């Protein structure tokens, strides 16, 4: 289908900068997620790739061709909007066939292509129905069908499941990913939902305040966040932050938390000042032993696991433990941390310090 390269992309609206020097590569056939909170620049980036917005500076390459100043009609990219954007006066068949009819394709060929796409999407039985009476899920399938029937080089999707209820949204996310796998099409998908991004994406770009914070696989971004923003945005509950003052030299393998010596992956760079010890909830163990103590504040039962909130000398943390482990509010327990999963951050910059574990991952950010 298509390889898309973004090089130092920037978009300004007057004095406001929506996207600031973004660079990343979307490989041919990837399901690629643009993830971040509202206003971070992800939709503007998508619209620039599609040609609906022109960049202030930077390059967009589609299969090696620079297309940043080309109109949408010359990019061979299909766009799927959040609110479907269907023609209400047309039935399903006419909505799907509209791009082909506009191109002057012969009627027999149009009918064959529409039937093929309808079969892929499982909507052959509603081809002659008006779109106004369709459910949200069926309307979304029609919008996808209209994009697929063109056989473009790439698909751009701007929160296409945002208008659906939570249960059906999850079902449609599975269908979208399965459809992508069958077609092998390059897909760029905007979402603010980190669970959706982790579930569907081959690669993820995490954006915040117009800047790319990190770029990589879902596993890499979850395990080794490049910044405190990514660590906090990804995961539910998010990564715990234990703050401390210290001086770390390159090669350090321990940090001091309130007088306690804690192991970390060997650091490739040093730092001094206000630092942060970052650890995911599932990498904290509650133990009777250990001299780093915490008070249990609350426990939230989730069936197979429970989330325990604890007060430590360096701040509040949440631990994910087995449902069978007994804890009670007010008791004091020892905490143990898996040292190979710890990330150390410089609080002033919010950036993760490079270590023996995260060095290769942070190189992508």
KATA-V647288 format. One record per backbone hydrogen bond with DSSP energy under -0.5 kcal/mol. NH is the residue of the N-H (numbers start at 1). CO is the residue of the C=O. E is the energy in kcal/mol with one decimal. If there is no record, write none. Layout:
NH:CO:E
NH:CO:E
//
This chain:
4:26:-2.6
5:61:-2.4
6:24:-3.0
7:5:-0.5
7:59:-2.5
8:6:-0.5
9:22:-2.9
10:57:-2.3
11:19:-2.3
13:16:-3.4
14:12:-0.5
16:13:-1.9
18:11:-2.3
18:16:-0.7
19:11:-1.5
20:210:-3.2
21:19:-0.6
22:9:-2.4
24:6:-1.5
26:4:-3.5
27:25:-0.6
29:2:-0.5
30:27:-2.1
32:30:-0.8
32:187:-3.3
33:203:-2.5
34:189:-2.9
35:33:-0.7
35:205:-3.0
36:191:-1.1
37:207:-0.5
40:37:-1.6
45:41:-2.0
46:42:-2.1
47:43:-2.7
48:44:-1.9
49:45:-2.0
50:46:-2.1
51:47:-1.1
52:47:-2.0
53:47:-1.4
56:10:-2.3
57:10:-1.6
59:7:-2.4
61:5:-2.6
62:65:-2.8
63:3:-3.1
63:61:-0.6
65:62:-1.8
67:60:-3.2
68:60:-0.6
70:67:-1.9
74:71:-1.8
75:72:-1.8
76:72:-0.5
77:72:-0.5
78:154:-2.4
80:156:-3.2
81:79:-0.5
84:81:-1.1
85:83:-2.6
88:86:-0.8
90:87:-1.6
92:129:-2.1
93:127:-2.9
95:91:-2.2
96:92:-2.4
97:93:-2.4
98:94:-1.1
100:97:-0.7
101:97:-2.5
102:98:-2.5
103:99:-0.9
104:101:-1.5
105:100:-2.1
110:106:-2.3
111:107:-2.7
112:108:-2.0
113:109:-2.3
114:110:-2.6
115:111:-2.4
116:112:-2.0
117:113:-2.5
118:114:-2.7
119:115:-1.8
120:116:-1.8
121:117:-2.1
122:118:-0.9
123:118:-2.6
124:118:-0.5
126:123:-1.4
127:124:-1.1
129:126:-1.8
131:90:-1.2
133:130:-0.7
134:131:-1.6
139:135:-2.4
140:136:-2.0
141:137:-1.9
142:138:-2.1
143:139:-2.2
144:140:-2.3
145:141:-2.7
146:142:-2.3
147:143:-1.2
148:144:-3.0
149:145:-2.5
150:147:-0.8
151:148:-2.1
152:147:-0.5
153:76:-2.3
154:76:-0.9
155:186:-2.5
156:78:-3.2
157:188:-3.0
158:80:-2.5
159:157:-0.9
159:190:-1.5
162:159:-1.7
164:161:-1.6
169:165:-2.6
170:166:-1.8
171:167:-1.5
172:168:-2.7
173:169:-2.1
174:170:-1.7
175:171:-1.9
176:172:-2.9
177:173:-2.1
178:174:-2.2
179:175:-2.7
180:176:-2.5
181:177:-2.2
182:178:-1.9
183:179:-2.1
184:180:-3.0
185:180:-0.6
186:153:-0.7
187:30:-2.8
188:155:-2.9
189:32:-3.1
190:157:-3.1
191:34:-2.3
194:192:-0.7
197:193:-2.1
198:194:-2.3
199:195:-2.2
200:196:-2.1
201:197:-2.3
202:31:-3.4
203:31:-1.1
204:216:-3.1
205:33:-2.8
206:204:-0.5
206:214:-2.8
207:35:-3.1
207:205:-0.6
208:211:-2.4
210:40:-1.7
211:208:-1.7
213:206:-2.9
213:211:-0.7
214:206:-1.3
216:204:-2.1
221:217:-2.5
222:218:-2.2
223:219:-2.9
224:220:-2.9
228:350:-2.6
231:227:-2.1
232:228:-2.1
233:229:-2.6
234:230:-2.5
239:231:-1.9
239:234:-0.5
240:279:-2.8
242:240:-0.5
242:277:-2.5
243:241:-0.6
243:314:-1.4
244:275:-2.5
246:273:-2.4
248:271:-3.6
251:267:-3.0
252:249:-2.0
255:262:-2.8
257:255:-0.7
257:260:-3.1
258:256:-0.7
260:257:-2.0
262:255:-3.5
262:260:-0.7
264:253:-2.6
265:339:-0.6
267:252:-2.5
268:354:-2.9
269:354:-1.1
271:248:-2.0
273:246:-2.7
275:244:-3.1
275:273:-0.7
276:345:-2.2
277:242:-3.0
278:276:-0.7
278:343:-3.5
279:240:-1.7
283:280:-1.7
284:281:-1.3
285:336:-2.9
287:334:-2.8
293:291:-0.9
294:333:-2.4
295:311:-2.3
296:331:-2.9
297:309:-3.2
298:309:-1.4
300:307:-2.9
301:299:-0.6
302:305:-2.9
304:302:-1.1
306:321:-2.3
307:300:-2.5
308:306:-0.6
308:319:-2.9
309:298:-2.7
309:307:-0.5
310:317:-3.0
311:295:-2.6
312:310:-0.6
312:315:-1.2
313:293:-0.5
315:312:-1.4
317:310:-2.6
319:308:-2.6
320:281:-1.7
321:306:-2.3
321:319:-0.7
323:304:-1.7
325:322:-1.0
330:296:-3.2
331:328:-1.9
333:294:-2.7
334:287:-2.8
335:292:-2.4
336:285:-2.3
338:283:-1.8
339:337:-0.8
341:338:-1.8
342:339:-1.0
343:278:-2.4
345:276:-2.7
346:351:-2.6
347:274:-1.8
347:345:-0.7
348:274:-0.6
350:346:-2.5
351:346:-0.6
352:226:-2.7
353:344:-3.3
356:266:-2.5
359:355:-1.4
362:358:-2.7
363:359:-1.1
364:361:-1.7
365:362:-0.9
//
